[in-house]
Amino acid sequence: MTHPAPSSSSHGGADTLRGIMLAFAAFAAFSCSDASVKLIRDGLPPYECAFFGSLCALVVFPFLLGGRDRLVDVFTTQNRTLWMVRFIAYPLGIIGSVTAFSHLSMAEAFTLIFLQPSFVTLMSIVFLKERIGWPRWLAIGLGFIGVLIVLRPGLRPLSIGHLGAVVAGMAGAISVVTFRASGAHEKQISLFGAGILGGVTICGLVSLPSFALPDAHQLALLASYGLLAALANVLLMHSALHASAGAIAPTQYSQMIWALAIGHLVFGDSADMVTLTGIGLIICSGLITLVREQEKHVPGPPPIAVSRGHAASMLVIEDHEEPA
């Protein structure tokens, strides 16, 4: 068994609503997870926070097992190169996202991470030889225009947080592209477990030279960060049992509402109309990409956040037909 049964398109209305509500709850949990790591800020290095987040992500492993799967199957793969790419991309994504949320407002961090669908499209053209039409080119253009509006290069300083957000989006996109290249032939525990193992291993090794033992307050925030993200992934997988991925996918953009609300209430952040305009363009870009990929039956992994924990992961449909 490589994947759970795809969600049926004939879900009843109540069942679909249940799945959508579970997805909204998942993305609320992701947003609270990101707020937890932001509260640590400069208290711990990003790679150490990423290490603890990866440790907590191990909680998800039992939910990734198929009927006859074993935990050791996390190392089983039909393409070791793609397995290693996932092993490396996950820790890069989690370190990038922690860096972004530590240095930027939550809304601005999400704005850049939400470029992931555009990165996926561009990488799919280069590596998977996908052909795309003008709507998806339009989506890419809108996304990058939105980023320019938000960043306003030359008018405001850029920081390492902006770089971290872009790295997080690109790392998540790399994961999605590897799923598209091998997802139909791999077990879930191998698809997603490779990245989590990479996070524990790589972030752990990088943390060793300057490892600082977290105090009680930091440990509580790290537990909140990691366990809320794990809970969110479980909720997201359960939501796929009730609703199609096409119905679930748009709910990920509810994170922007949470980002604006939490940023204002907890961190005192504010967003002007220019920034909100850029955010709107980037969200439109992502939604156009999602709609077009569902129409073209672009294959992808089961719904789960693939960049770690942060929910900028692009949900894609479970239908494994060849793209039109």
Disulfide bonds with the S-S distance in Angstrom:
none
